[in-house]
Amino acid sequence: MVAPEQEASVKPATKVPAKQERFAQAAEGLVEVVEAAALALGFDNGEVLDLRMERAAIRFLGGDYRRALPEFDALAGAFSRTAGPTSEKARSCRAQAAHCRAELGQVTVALQEFDAVLRQVRAVDSDASDEAIELRRAIGFLELSEGRLVEARRMLEPLHDDMCVVYGPDDEETVEIAEALARMSAACLMCMEPPRRSARP
């Protein structure tokens, strides 16, 4: 599977061609392995699906969202068939597909997909579970990036409250959300300020 240090480099990888090349080579190196395993075991075999998931994750980490997206979509369907549509791996692949769509500018569809996965998580787990928190955070910041301040605040304010309880107010991600909310409040105040009258000559 993808190592934690690779996961931490998701964003930088989109900016560093050398890293993109290494991720691309790693993904291509898995192509023959996946095909051979699929022929021997079947495309919906658990080990084959895990290999396909690793290949999709490597492509995502390398910034190759266009090739990662159809893989995550296909994997979500496969895991839905083999483990159920609300299974953890099916949810994970749908969320990753939504991340790909967000990176490709398909914001409306990405938000719909995130919301659908979040509803599934809420049905089987706590709204303050790690998975739910990550999805709520993704939705809130995506709304914010699109300038949808009302929707972003509606998602991030209760999320911040939950994260203060679960992780503490000094947690790095909790602080990040607090700072985002503060910036939104400042922007709203600036919008509400009456225009200054020019001095009379």
HELIX and SHEET records of a PDB file:
HELIX    1   1 PRO A    4  GLU A    7  1                                   4    
HELIX    2   2 VAL A   10  ALA A   13  1                                   4    
HELIX    3   3 PRO A   17  LEU A   41  1                                  25    
HELIX    4   4 GLY A   46  LEU A   61  1                                  16    
HELIX    5   5 TYR A   65  ALA A   83  1                                  19    
HELIX    6   6 GLU A   88  GLU A  103  1                                  16    
HELIX    7   7 VAL A  107  VAL A  124  1                                  18    
HELIX    8   8 ASP A  130  SER A  145  1                                  16    
HELIX    9   9 LEU A  149  VAL A  166  1                                  18    
HELIX   10  10 GLU A  172  MET A  192  1                                  21    
END                                                                             
